Amino acid sequence: MILRTFLLLAFLASGVSLLAQEAFRDPKTKKVGIRQGAQILVEPKYDDMLTFPELGASAQLDGRWGFMKYDGKEIIPLQYDKLEMMSGALVKVTKAGKLGFFNSDGGALLPVEFDDVTIQMLDGATFPSHFYVKRDGLFGYYTIDGKALVPPQFNDVRLMSNRTFQAKIGGKPAYFTFEGKQLVPPIYDKVTFLSNKTIEVQTGGKRGLLTAEGKEILAPIYDSYDFLTNGRLQATREGKVSLLDASGKPIIRTVEESSSFYVMLGSNLKFGYIDGNGIPAVVPNFSKAKEFTNGLAAVEQNGKWGYIDPNGEFVIPCQFDDALPFNSDVAPVEQDEKWGVIDKKGVFIVKPQFVKASIFSEGLGAVQTKDLRWGYIDARGKTVIKPQFDEAEVFHEGLAAVRAKGKYGYIDLKGRFAIAPQFGWTLMFSEELAEVRVGGKSGYIDKTGKQLIPCTYENAREFSNGLAGVQTDTKQWNYINSTGDVVIKGQFDWVRSFREGFAPVRIGEKWGYINKTGVVVIQPQFDDALEFSGALAQVKLDGRTLYVNKAGKLVGN
């Protein structure tokens, strides 16, 4: 109690009164003034007064209102029909039906010329931020300091939750920033602010995009669009799908880049291509698709095959019943149940005449004639090795496996037998060795036909990265080197070949990947898994075809 009394005395000694200012009416004159305790601050000469703590008082005389400080100084002249103190210490005045605003120090904020004024506050704000004004039937916005942001010239204007102003001009929406700068011109039928800070615009049912600053990304000419990774866009116009960068420009891919593209099934159940980072390279627009070679890829639309470039543009229109990849700048195609060979312009080098054909390799392509014999032609269509074989595989490392009289052997590029037919099964040569089967067992021969690794295995894979998978009589798989030594002794239920230093292996029912020391680097988790090709390997998981990178991360849909 002593402390409270001391503090009160100290406060009074400082000259500050604890008594509030109040209006009072002189009983004789009936006029109103302001006093503070026994001290008269404003002589009673007004018809009415209202006090506002710390701000001042409104006063009326002869039907006119104004505003004054407690020292009696009129800071808003007594000339208004009505005066109201609003939130934020704003003073609204009315004269001849028009509205204006002052601050509590008498500073003019809005001229007295508006038919209606609403004070607005931003979401989450404590103090008013804007005036919403109406004049002569048109609407606009001013800052709380009285700066015209959107002059009253619109039939409709409103403050949006994203802190922009929307106005209607000629029936079309326009948007302005808080600084009054036009953000979206009134040329679109519909404007939508998206969560990724872009703006969708629509005209005539077509869609486009603007940046958050109002710069055009996509003209409103597209039927639909999707946002992809790395800011890229996929836009559809009249059935044609385009891949665009973040600025809306078409992404131009090179022939060199296309060598590392991967076929990918899109969410629309169409096939397209991704690059080694899993980024879309060619939008999914095809019912079937094959790998890129020589800068072109065979794709199918509406039951016919053609070829596209790395940007998804058709170089050779869809017109074939089937099409194989290009190699040596030529590709076998099927038309009316016969196979021929075309160049990269789609012109037939060899008219359709063969029953079957294979891709070209090392300058030659295997073809089957109507008598069901296989031979080889060159890229000009000239017969180099006459049709004489029951089966013929592609050339690799200078030799091709062929079957004659029920046995497999190998021929050279001139058609001469380098290794006479003697095997029940063969694979192509890889790293100077080829898997062959003798007596139902697999082993490996060199290019002279000599068995360097005896045929003692149940199954075998081709050599790659210096190793080959072999299955023992226990049904388990190991990996051996080119001398037949077991390098990786594993309990694998099935394996595929090494590529890029990794090999797919099945342990139990799931597939994973090991490195060349036999260490599992990607845990078994897939329903199926293929070899790596470049940066990615194709896998299947829960019915979906995906890709996995060397870090074990899945990419694709």
C-alpha positions in Angstrom: 0.0 0.0 0.0 2.9 2.4 0.8 4.5 1.6 -2.5 1.2 2.3 -4.5 0.7 5.6 -2.7 4.3 6.6 -3.5 3.9 5.8 -7.1 0.6 7.7 -7.3 2.2 10.8 -5.7 5.2 10.5 -8.1 2.9 10.3 -11.1 0.9 13.4 -10.0 4.1 15.3 -9.3 5.2 14.7 -12.9 2.3 17.0 -14.1 0.3 14.3 -15.8 -3.3 14.2 -14.7 -5.1 10.9 -14.3 -8.5 12.6 -14.9 -10.0 12.1 -18.4 -11.2 14.8 -20.6 -15.0 15.0 -20.8 -17.7 17.0 -22.5 -19.9 19.1 -20.2 -22.9 21.4 -20.8 -23.1 24.8 -19.3 -26.5 24.9 -17.4 -27.0 28.6 -18.2 -26.1 28.8 -21.9 -26.9 25.1 -22.7 -23.6 25.1 -24.7 -21.1 22.3 -24.6 -17.4 22.5 -23.8 -14.6 20.2 -22.5 -13.1 20.0 -19.1 -10.6 17.9 -17.2 -11.6 17.7 -13.6 -12.2 21.3 -12.5 -10.1 22.7 -15.4 -12.0 23.9 -18.5 -10.0 23.0 -21.6 -12.6 24.2 -24.2 -15.1 26.9 -23.4 -18.7 25.8 -23.7 -19.8 27.3 -27.0 -20.8 24.3 -29.1 -24.2 22.6 -29.6 -22.7 19.1 -29.1 -19.4 17.4 -28.5 -18.0 13.9 -28.3 -14.6 13.2 -26.7 -12.1 10.5 -27.9 -9.4 9.7 -25.4 -5.9 10.9 -26.5 -7.3 12.0 -29.9 -9.5 15.0 -29.4 -13.2 15.8 -29.7 -15.8 16.2 -32.4 -17.8 19.3 -32.2 -21.1 20.6 -33.7 -22.2 24.1 -34.1 -25.3 25.2 -36.0 -25.7 21.8 -37.5 -22.1 21.5 -38.8 -19.5 19.1 -37.4 -15.8 19.4 -37.1 -12.9 18.1 -35.0 -10.6 19.7 -32.5 -7.8 19.0 -30.1 -8.2 19.4 -26.4 -6.6 22.8 -26.6 -9.5 24.1 -28.6 -7.7 24.2 -32.0 -10.0 23.1 -34.8 -8.1 20.8 -37.1 -11.1 19.7 -39.2 -13.3 22.7 -39.9 -16.9 22.8 -38.7 -18.5 22.4 -42.1 -19.7 18.8 -42.4 -23.2 17.4 -42.1 -21.8 14.4 -40.2 -18.6 13.3 -38.6 -17.7 9.8 -37.3 -14.6 8.4 -35.6 -13.7 5.1 -37.3 -11.3 2.3 -36.4 -7.6 3.1 -36.8 -8.2 6.7 -35.7 -9.8 7.6 -39.0 -12.4 10.3 -39.2 -15.2 10.0 -41.8 -17.1 13.1 -42.8 -20.2 13.6 -44.9 -21.3 16.7 -46.8 -24.1 17.0 -49.2 -24.3 13.2 -49.4 -20.6 12.8 -50.2 -18.0 11.1 -48.1 -14.4 11.8 -47.3 -11.8 10.9 -44.7 -9.3 12.6 -42.4 -6.8 11.3 -39.9 -7.1 12.3 -36.3 -4.5 15.1 -36.8 -6.7 16.7 -39.4 -4.7 15.4 -42.4 -7.0 14.9 -45.5 -6.9 11.3 -46.7 -9.8 11.1 -49.1 -11.5 14.2 -50.7 -15.2 14.6 -49.9 -16.5 13.3 -53.2 -17.4 9.7 -52.8 -20.8 8.1 -52.7 -19.6 5.3 -50.5 -16.4 4.3 -48.7 -15.6 1.1 -46.9 -12.6 0.6 -44.8 -10.9 -2.8 -45.5 -8.3 -4.8 -43.6 -6.0 -7.5 -45.0 -6.4 -11.1 -43.6 -4.5 -11.3 -40.3 -3.9 -7.6 -40.1 -4.5 -5.5 -37.0 -5.1 -2.1 -38.6 -7.0 -1.0 -41.7 -5.1 -1.1 -45.0 -7.4 0.2 -47.8 -10.4 2.3 -48.7 -12.9 0.7 -51.0 -14.6 3.7 -52.8 -17.6 4.3 -55.0 -18.1 7.4 -57.1 -20.7 7.9 -59.8 -21.4 4.2 -59.8 -17.8 3.2 -60.3 -15.5 1.5 -57.8 -11.8 1.8 -56.9 -9.2 1.4 -54.1 -7.1 3.9 -52.2 -4.4 3.2 -49.6 -5.2 4.0 -46.0 -2.9 7.0 -46.5 -5.1 8.3 -49.4 -3.0 7.2 -52.4 -5.1 6.1 -55.4 -4.2 2.5 -56.2 -7.1 1.7 -58.5 -9.0 4.9 -59.4 -12.8 4.6 -59.2 -13.4 3.7 -62.9 -14.6 0.1 -62.8 -18.0 -1.5 -62.6 -16.6 -3.9 -60.0 -13.4 -4.1 -58.1 -12.5 -6.2 -55.0 -9.5 -6.9 -52.8 -8.5 -10.6 -53.2 -7.1 -13.0 -50.7 -3.8 -13.1 -52.7 -3.3 -9.4 -52.1 -4.3 -8.2 -55.5 -7.2 -6.1 -56.7 -9.6 -7.6 -59.2 -11.6 -5.2 -61.5 -14.0 -5.9 -64.3 -13.4 -3.9 -67.5 -15.7 -4.5 -70.4 -16.9 -7.6 -68.6 -13.4 -9.1 -68.4 -11.3 -9.4 -65.2 -8.2 -7.3 -64.7 -5.8 -7.5 -61.8 -3.7 -4.9 -60.1 -0.9 -5.1 -57.5 -1.0 -3.2 -54.2 1.1 -0.6 -55.8 -1.5 0.0 -58.5 0.4 -1.6 -61.3 -1.7 -3.6 -63.7 -0.8 -7.3 -63.3 -3.3 -9.0 -65.6 -4.8 -7.0 -68.5 -8.6 -7.3 -69.2 -8.3 -9.5 -72.2 -9.1 -13.0 -70.7 -12.4 -14.6 -70.0 -11.2 -16.2 -66.7 -8.1 -15.7 -64.5 -7.0 -18.2 -61.7 -4.1 -17.7 -59.4 -2.5 -21.1 -58.9 -0.7 -22.5 -55.8 2.7 -22.6 -57.6 2.6 -18.8 -58.0 1.6 -18.9 -61.7 -1.6 -17.5 -63.1 -3.8 -19.5 -65.4 -5.7 -17.5 -68.0 -8.5 -18.7 -70.3 -9.9 -17.3 -73.5 -12.5 -19.0 -75.7 -12.0 -22.2 -73.7 -8.3 -22.3 -74.3 -5.7 -22.1 -71.5 -2.5 -20.2 -71.0 -0.1 -19.3 -68.2 1.4 -16.1 -66.8 4.2 -15.7 -64.2 3.4 -14.2 -60.8 4.5 -10.9 -62.3 2.1 -11.2 -65.2 4.6 -12.1 -67.9 3.2 -14.6 -70.4 4.5 -18.1 -70.3 1.9 -19.8 -72.5 -0.4 -18.0 -74.8 -4.1 -19.1 -74.2 -4.1 -21.5 -77.2 -3.8 -24.8 -75.4 -6.5 -27.4 -74.6 -4.6 -28.5 -71.4 -1.2 -28.4 -69.8 0.6 -30.1 -66.9 3.5 -29.1 -64.7 6.4 -31.5 -64.9 9.6 -31.7 -62.9 12.3 -29.0 -63.1 9.7 -26.4 -64.0 9.0 -27.9 -67.4 5.6 -28.0 -69.0 3.6 -30.4 -71.1 1.0 -28.6 -73.2 -1.6 -30.1 -75.6 -3.1 -28.2 -78.5 -5.4 -29.9 -81.0 -4.2 -33.3 -80.0 -0.5 -32.4 -80.3 1.5 -32.6 -77.1 4.5 -30.3 -76.7 7.3 -30.2 -74.1 8.2 -26.7 -73.0 10.7 -25.2 -70.6 9.7 -23.0 -67.6 9.5 -19.9 -69.9 7.2 -21.6 -72.3 9.7 -22.2 -75.1 9.9 -25.6 -76.8 12.7 -27.8 -75.4 15.1 -28.7 -78.2 16.8 -32.0 -77.8 19.8 -33.1 -79.8 20.6 -36.4 -81.5 23.4 -37.0 -79.0 21.0 -36.6 -76.1 18.5 -39.0 -77.6 21.0 -41.9 -77.2 20.2 -41.8 -73.4 16.4 -41.6 -73.7 14.3 -44.3 -72.1 10.8 -45.4 -73.1 8.3 -44.5 -70.4 4.6 -45.2 -69.9 2.8 -41.9 -69.0 -0.1 -41.5 -66.7 -2.3 -41.2 -69.8 -1.3 -44.8 -70.7 0.7 -43.5 -73.7 4.4 -44.0 -74.2 7.0 -41.2 -74.3 10.6 -40.8 -73.2 12.5 -39.7 -70.2 16.2 -38.8 -69.9 18.8 -40.3 -67.5 17.6 -38.0 -64.7 14.0 -39.1 -65.1 13.0 -35.8 -66.6 10.5 -36.0 -69.5 12.2 -35.7 -72.8 9.4 -36.6 -75.3 5.8 -36.3 -74.0 3.8 -39.6 -73.9 1.8 -39.5 -77.0 2.2 -43.0 -78.6 0.5 -46.4 -78.2 3.9 -48.1 -78.5 7.5 -46.9 -78.7 11.0 -48.3 -79.3 14.5 -47.1 -78.3 16.2 -44.2 -80.0 19.0 -45.1 -82.4 20.7 -42.9 -85.0 18.7 -40.0 -83.7 15.3 -41.5 -84.5 12.8 -43.8 -82.7 10.0 -46.0 -84.0 6.6 -45.2 -82.5 3.1 -46.4 -83.1 -0.1 -44.3 -83.5 -3.5 -45.6 -84.6 -2.0 -49.0 -85.4 0.7 -47.7 -87.7 4.4 -47.1 -87.1 6.6 -44.1 -88.0 9.7 -42.4 -86.7 10.2 -39.3 -84.5 13.2 -37.1 -83.8 14.4 -36.3 -80.2 11.8 -33.5 -80.0 8.9 -35.8 -80.6 8.3 -34.5 -84.1 7.5 -37.0 -86.9 10.3 -37.3 -89.4 8.7 -40.3 -91.1 4.9 -40.4 -90.8 3.1 -43.4 -89.3 2.5 -45.7 -92.3 4.1 -49.1 -91.6 2.7 -52.2 -90.0 5.9 -52.6 -87.9 9.2 -50.8 -87.7 12.7 -51.7 -86.3 15.3 -49.3 -84.9 17.7 -47.5 -87.3 21.3 -48.7 -87.6 23.8 -47.7 -90.2 21.2 -45.0 -91.1 18.7 -47.6 -92.4 15.8 -49.5 -90.8 13.7 -52.5 -91.7 9.9 -51.8 -91.9 6.9 -54.0 -92.6 4.2 -53.0 -95.1 1.4 -55.3 -96.3 3.1 -58.3 -94.5 6.4 -57.8 -96.3 9.6 -56.3 -95.1 11.7 -53.7 -96.8 14.4 -51.2 -95.8 14.1 -47.4 -95.7 16.5 -44.5 -95.2 16.2 -41.7 -92.7 13.9 -39.8 -95.0 11.5 -42.7 -95.2 12.4 -43.6 -98.8 12.5 -47.3 -99.6 16.0 -48.5 -100.4 14.7 -52.0 -100.6 11.1 -52.5 -101.6 9.0 -54.7 -99.3 9.7 -58.3 -100.3 11.0 -60.2 -97.4 9.1 -62.5 -95.0 11.1 -61.2 -92.0 14.1 -58.9 -91.3 16.4 -58.0 -88.4 18.1 -54.7 -87.5 21.3 -53.9 -89.2 24.5 -54.5 -87.4 28.1 -54.0 -88.6 26.7 -53.0 -91.9 24.5 -56.0 -92.6 21.0 -57.0 -91.9 19.5 -60.5 -91.9 16.5 -61.1 -94.1 14.3 -64.1 -94.7 13.1 -64.8 -98.2 9.8 -66.4 -99.3 11.5 -69.8 -99.3 12.1 -69.2 -95.6 15.9 -69.1 -96.0 17.9 -66.4 -94.3 20.7 -64.3 -95.8 22.2 -60.9 -95.4 21.9 -57.6 -97.3 23.9 -54.4 -96.9 22.6 -50.9 -96.3 22.1 -50.3 -100.1 20.0 -53.4 -100.4 22.7 -55.5 -102.1 22.7 -59.2 -101.2 26.1 -59.9 -99.5 25.4 -63.4 -98.1 22.9 -65.3 -100.1 19.8 -66.8 -98.3 20.8 -70.3 -97.1 20.3 -70.6 -93.4 17.4 -71.8 -91.3 18.0 -69.0 -88.8 20.3 -66.0 -88.7 21.2 -63.6 -85.9 22.8 -60.2 -86.0 26.5 -59.7 -86.4 28.5 -58.8 -83.3 32.3 -58.7 -83.0 32.6 -59.7 -86.7 30.6 -63.0 -86.4 27.0 -64.0 -86.5 25.3 -67.1 -85.2 23.4 -69.1 -87.9 21.5 -72.4 -87.9 22.1 -74.9 -90.7 20.9 -78.5 -90.7 19.6 -78.2 -87.2 22.9 -77.0 -85.6 24.3 -73.6 -84.8 27.6 -72.2 -86.0 29.2 -68.8 -86.8 29.8 -67.0 -90.1 32.0 -64.0 -90.8 31.0 -60.9 -92.7 31.6 -62.6 -96.1 29.3 -65.5 -95.2 32.1 -68.0 -94.6 31.8 -70.4 -91.7 34.3 -69.4 -89.0 33.0 -72.1 -86.7 31.1 -75.0 -88.3 27.5 -75.7 -87.2 27.8 -78.1 -84.2 26.0 -76.6 -81.3 22.4 -77.0 -80.0 22.2 -73.4 -79.0 24.4 -70.3 -79.1 24.5 -66.6 -78.1 26.3 -63.9 -79.9 30.0 -63.2 -79.2 30.6 -60.8 -76.5 34.1 -59.9 -75.1 35.6 -62.5 -77.5 33.5 -65.4 -76.0 30.2 -66.9 -76.9 27.9 -69.1 -74.9 27.1 -72.4 -76.6 25.2 -75.6 -75.6 26.5 -79.1 -76.1 24.7 -82.1 -74.7 22.2 -79.9 -72.9 24.9 -78.1 -71.0 26.3 -74.5 -71.5 29.9 -73.4 -71.8 31.9 -70.8 -73.7 34.0 -70.9 -76.9 36.5 -68.5 -78.5 36.4 -67.3 -82.1 38.2 -70.4 -83.3 35.4 -72.6 -81.8 37.6 -73.9 -79.0 35.8 -74.5 -75.7 37.7 -72.3 -73.2 35.1 -72.9 -70.5 33.7 -76.5 -70.7 30.0 -77.0 -71.2 29.1 -78.1 -67.7 26.5 -75.5 -66.7 22.8 -75.7 -66.7 22.4 -72.2 -68.1 24.7 -69.3 -68.8 24.6 -65.6 -69.7 26.8 -63.6 -72.1 30.0 -62.1 -70.9 29.8 -58.4 -70.0 32.0 -56.2 -67.8 34.4 -59.2 -67.6 31.9 -61.5 -66.0 29.2 -64.0 -66.9 26.4 -65.6 -64.9 26.3 -69.4 -64.8 23.8 -71.8 -63.3 25.2 -74.8 -61.5 23.5 -78.2 -61.1 22.2 -77.0 -57.7 20.1 -74.4 -59.7 22.0 -71.6 -58.0 23.8 -68.9 -60.0 27.4 -67.7 -59.7 29.5 -65.3 -61.8 32.7 -66.4 -63.5 35.5 -64.6 -65.3 36.9 -65.3 -68.8 39.1 -68.1 -67.5 36.2 -69.9 -65.8 37.1 -69.0 -62.2 34.2 -68.3 -59.9 34.4 -64.6 -58.9 31.1 -64.2 -57.2 29.7 -67.2 -55.5 26.1 -66.3 -54.6 22.9 -67.9 -53.6 21.0 -66.3 -56.5 17.9 -67.9 -57.9 18.2 -66.1 -61.3 20.6 -63.5 -62.8 21.1 -61.3 -65.7 24.3 -59.8 -67.2 26.4 -57.0 -65.8 26.0 -53.6 -67.4 27.6 -50.4 -66.1 29.1 -52.4 -63.2 25.7 -53.7 -61.9 23.8 -56.9 -62.5 20.2 -57.8 -61.7 19.8 -60.8 -59.4 16.8 -62.5 -58.0 16.8 -63.7 -54.4 13.7 -65.5 -53.6 10.9 -63.8 -55.4 12.4 -60.3 -55.6 15.0 -58.7 -57.8 17.8 -56.3 -56.8 21.3 -55.4 -58.0 24.8 -56.4 -57.1 28.2 -54.8 -58.0 31.2 -56.6 -59.4 32.3 -57.7 -55.9 29.0 -59.4 -55.3 27.7 -56.9 -52.8 24.0 -56.1 -53.0 23.9 -52.4 -53.7 20.1 -52.1 -54.5 18.1 -54.3 -52.2 15.8 -57.0 -53.7 12.4 -55.3 -54.0 11.3 -55.5 -57.6 9.0 -58.0 -59.4 11.5 -57.9 -62.3 14.6 -56.1 -63.2 16.6 -55.6 -66.4 20.3 -54.6 -67.0 21.4 -51.0 -66.7 21.7 -49.0 -69.9 23.5 -45.8 -69.2 22.1 -44.1 -66.0 19.0 -46.2 -65.6 17.6 -49.7 -65.5 14.0 -50.8 -66.1 12.2 -52.5 -63.3 8.7 -53.7 -62.5 7.1 -53.0 -59.2 3.4 -53.6 -58.2 2.4 -53.9 -61.9 4.1 -50.6 -62.9 7.1 -50.3 -65.2 9.6 -47.9 -63.8 13.3 -47.1 -63.9 15.9 -47.1 -61.1 19.1 -45.2 -61.0 22.4 -46.4 -59.6 21.7 -44.9 -56.2 18.6 -47.1 -56.0 16.1 -44.2 -56.5 13.1 -44.9 -58.6 12.2 -42.5 -61.4 9.2 -42.4 -63.7 5.5 -42.6 -63.0 
